[in-house]
């Protein structure tokens, strides 16, 4: 299995602090329920940075809240296209 098989696109509202970008909110489309889920990021556990060919791939491990439900998610920032993905 490849990384593309386990990721879903998402829209992220991020903020800029100390020269770095952090996620604040994100929205994911659920195919099963045909709705968008909006999550608020409560805590960033850690950030994994990998440097490949002059590009920095960032993976954020976060705790997010949707209404009263708290879940852990992994957000991936693609350096080539500047797009965000939720890894499952």
HELIX and SHEET records of a PDB file:
HELIX    1   1 UNK A    3  UNK A    6  5                                   4    
SHEET    1   A 7 UNK A   7  UNK A  17  0                                        
SHEET    2   A 7 UNK A  20  UNK A  30 -1                                        
SHEET    3   A 7 UNK A  35  UNK A  52 -1                                        
SHEET    4   A 7 UNK A  55  UNK A  66 -1                                        
SHEET    5   A 7 UNK A  69  UNK A  78 -1                                        
SHEET    6   A 7 UNK A  83  UNK A  87 -1                                        
SHEET    7   A 7 UNK A   7  UNK A  17 -1                                        
END                                                                             
